[in-house]
Amino acid sequence: MAQMSGTVVDMNPSLRPGVQVKEGEELLTLERMKLFCTVSAPCTGVVTAVMTGPGSRVSEGKILLEMEVQGRRSPGSPVIGFRRPLSPSSS
């Protein structure tokens, strides 16, 4: 998931469906107003879908790719990047 809105300025050239990535491996870099943010794999898994590419503009929260972790395919989960904490329920 994109940590901020911006443009994909760099992407791991081997990043495509079927490729295994390791936790902490750098996957892509986002840029916004000369602020760069490297997006790393949050866990070890196999990439099942890539939804962005170099030069793509993305908004905060956009799912950038999907991974299969421990044999379970869960679209959009785990997400790549960080999620904002959920607001406490007002009920």
Contacts in CASP RR format, 6 or more apart in sequence:
PFRMAT RR
TARGET T0000
AUTHOR 0000-0000-0000
METHOD contacts of the structure
MODEL  1
MAQMSGTVVDMNPSLRPGVQVKEGEELLTLERMKLFCTVSAPCTGVVTAV
MTGPGSRVSEGKILLEMEVQGRRSPGSPVIGFRRPLSPSSS
1 61 0 8 1.000
1 62 0 8 1.000
1 63 0 8 1.000
1 64 0 8 1.000
1 79 0 8 1.000
1 80 0 8 1.000
1 81 0 8 1.000
1 82 0 8 1.000
1 83 0 8 1.000
2 30 0 8 1.000
2 39 0 8 1.000
2 58 0 8 1.000
2 59 0 8 1.000
2 60 0 8 1.000
2 61 0 8 1.000
2 62 0 8 1.000
2 64 0 8 1.000
2 81 0 8 1.000
3 30 0 8 1.000
3 37 0 8 1.000
3 39 0 8 1.000
3 60 0 8 1.000
3 61 0 8 1.000
3 81 0 8 1.000
3 82 0 8 1.000
4 30 0 8 1.000
4 32 0 8 1.000
4 35 0 8 1.000
4 37 0 8 1.000
4 60 0 8 1.000
5 32 0 8 1.000
5 57 0 8 1.000
5 58 0 8 1.000
5 59 0 8 1.000
5 60 0 8 1.000
6 30 0 8 1.000
6 31 0 8 1.000
6 32 0 8 1.000
6 57 0 8 1.000
6 58 0 8 1.000
6 59 0 8 1.000
7 30 0 8 1.000
7 31 0 8 1.000
7 32 0 8 1.000
7 55 0 8 1.000
7 56 0 8 1.000
7 57 0 8 1.000
7 58 0 8 1.000
8 28 0 8 1.000
8 29 0 8 1.000
8 30 0 8 1.000
8 52 0 8 1.000
8 53 0 8 1.000
8 54 0 8 1.000
8 55 0 8 1.000
8 56 0 8 1.000
8 58 0 8 1.000
9 29 0 8 1.000
9 30 0 8 1.000
9 31 0 8 1.000
9 36 0 8 1.000
9 54 0 8 1.000
9 55 0 8 1.000
10 28 0 8 1.000
10 29 0 8 1.000
10 54 0 8 1.000
11 27 0 8 1.000
11 28 0 8 1.000
11 29 0 8 1.000
11 52 0 8 1.000
11 53 0 8 1.000
11 54 0 8 1.000
12 25 0 8 1.000
12 26 0 8 1.000
12 27 0 8 1.000
12 28 0 8 1.000
15 21 0 8 1.000
15 27 0 8 1.000
15 28 0 8 1.000
15 47 0 8 1.000
15 50 0 8 1.000
15 65 0 8 1.000
16 47 0 8 1.000
16 50 0 8 1.000
17 47 0 8 1.000
17 48 0 8 1.000
17 49 0 8 1.000
17 50 0 8 1.000
18 46 0 8 1.000
18 47 0 8 1.000
18 48 0 8 1.000
19 46 0 8 1.000
19 47 0 8 1.000
20 44 0 8 1.000
20 45 0 8 1.000
20 46 0 8 1.000
20 47 0 8 1.000
21 27 0 8 1.000
21 41 0 8 1.000
21 44 0 8 1.000
21 45 0 8 1.000
21 46 0 8 1.000
21 47 0 8 1.000
21 67 0 8 1.000
22 41 0 8 1.000
22 44 0 8 1.000
22 45 0 8 1.000
23 41 0 8 1.000
23 42 0 8 1.000
23 43 0 8 1.000
23 44 0 8 1.000
24 40 0 8 1.000
24 41 0 8 1.000
24 42 0 8 1.000
25 40 0 8 1.000
25 41 0 8 1.000
26 38 0 8 1.000
26 39 0 8 1.000
26 40 0 8 1.000
27 39 0 8 1.000
27 40 0 8 1.000
27 41 0 8 1.000
27 64 0 8 1.000
27 65 0 8 1.000
27 80 0 8 1.000
28 38 0 8 1.000
28 39 0 8 1.000
28 52 0 8 1.000
28 53 0 8 1.000
28 64 0 8 1.000
29 36 0 8 1.000
29 37 0 8 1.000
29 38 0 8 1.000
29 39 0 8 1.000
30 36 0 8 1.000
30 37 0 8 1.000
30 39 0 8 1.000
30 58 0 8 1.000
31 37 0 8 1.000
39 64 0 8 1.000
39 80 0 8 1.000
39 81 0 8 1.000
40 81 0 8 1.000
41 67 0 8 1.000
41 80 0 8 1.000
42 78 0 8 1.000
42 79 0 8 1.000
42 80 0 8 1.000
42 81 0 8 1.000
43 67 0 8 1.000
43 69 0 8 1.000
43 78 0 8 1.000
44 69 0 8 1.000
45 67 0 8 1.000
45 68 0 8 1.000
45 69 0 8 1.000
46 67 0 8 1.000
46 68 0 8 1.000
47 65 0 8 1.000
47 66 0 8 1.000
47 67 0 8 1.000
48 66 0 8 1.000
48 67 0 8 1.000
48 68 0 8 1.000
48 73 0 8 1.000
49 65 0 8 1.000
49 66 0 8 1.000
49 75 0 8 1.000
50 64 0 8 1.000
50 65 0 8 1.000
51 62 0 8 1.000
51 63 0 8 1.000
51 64 0 8 1.000
51 65 0 8 1.000
51 66 0 8 1.000
52 58 0 8 1.000
52 62 0 8 1.000
52 64 0 8 1.000
52 65 0 8 1.000
58 64 0 8 1.000
63 76 0 8 1.000
63 79 0 8 1.000
63 80 0 8 1.000
64 79 0 8 1.000
64 80 0 8 1.000
64 81 0 8 1.000
65 80 0 8 1.000
66 73 0 8 1.000
66 74 0 8 1.000
66 75 0 8 1.000
66 76 0 8 1.000
66 77 0 8 1.000
67 78 0 8 1.000
67 80 0 8 1.000
68 74 0 8 1.000
69 78 0 8 1.000
END
